[in-house]
Amino acid sequence: MRAWLLVGVLLWLPLASQAQRSLDSTPRYLESDALRAKDRINERPRYGGLTKTAAYLQADQEFIAQALRKYGTAQAAMQAHVNFGWHYLATDHAPTAIKRFNQAWLLDSTAADVYYGFSAYLQQQGQTEEAERFLQLGKRHDKGNEALLKYYASQAYGQSLRRDYTGAIATNEKLLALAPTNAFAHGRTGYWYLQQRDTARAAQYLSRAVQLDPQDSVSYLNRGWLRYGQKQYPQAVADYTQAIRINAHYVSAYVNRALAHTDAGNHAAAIADMQHCLTLVPSRDKTEIYYLLAQAQLKAKDSSGACEALKQALEWSYTPAAEKDIKRLMKSTCR
């Protein structure tokens, strides 16, 4: 199923959740990896304190000059490269991650974010004592735990990408101990409990998230999924409606609300939501919406409308698996 659907209605697309706020696709950064020492100096935090060749030092200066031209300030450039480091660490590209953290250190050796990045890298490499040392170095440079909060959030997100939800929750609890009113952290923890099928804790954290931030459409969507799974259809519809009120273009909320309406027997409302979705989604997603619309129309005993929707689904279809399912339903429905 597409990213905006919770339940497996269609068979030709994988289930995935959009509730997680994901990292962007591969970021663009300033290259400076051409020179590699035999001892892989650029894959050690702070270059391992090793002596660099004159050519390497020249490359560092050229990188810094480029970064300042691109980002304007050393602090902005440092933060960008720290973010690149977290991206690669979370997506299992540790050698690239440490190079980005090292570049960030070149730009600002006093930034707590850099030391926390080194710590996370070392932790992932199993070097726990060194990881703790860099964590403490980060805390020395951190005012008000601002960078530490970002560190815990990034580390927890990386754990969740590896489906280590227990670890992600534990890390997020460290964040919440420092910032108990952080709505986003509550929402993430609720989502991760949802992945573990711990509905009681999921409901607790998601409800706290929307209490702290009434504009948190993602947590409303996730709580809607939870309630839908418990067959609490009116409550699920209410949560999806809140998500839509906050974000009028939230396709996930419209589609899931339509499914909740369908299971509650409100077929007219389900059809209206699906029809509205067709005005929001790009062409590549219309097949799925038309297919779901056809199913809602069939349940409303509108076979002619369902057949027309299936024809449209077939017209927009772009995969053999989708065509096969559509044609199967057309064969049993349309004459």
Protein Blocks (a to p, Z undefined) as FASTA:
>chain_A
ZZkbfbdfbfkbccddfkbccdddddddddfklbccfklmmlcghhlopacdfklmmmmm
mmmmmmmmmnopaklmmmmmmmmmmmmmmnopaklmmmmmmmmmmmomkbfklmmmmmmm
mmmnopaklmmmmmmmmmmmpghhlmmmmmmmmmmmmmmmnopaklmmmmmmmmmmmmmm
lmklmmmmmmmmmmnopaklmmmmmmmmmmmmmmlmklmmmmmmmmmmnopaklmmmmmm
mmmmmmmmlmklmmmmmmmmmmnopamlmmmmmmmmmmmpcfklmmmmmmmmmmmmmmno
paklmmmmmmmmmmmpcbfklmmmmmmmmmmmpZZ
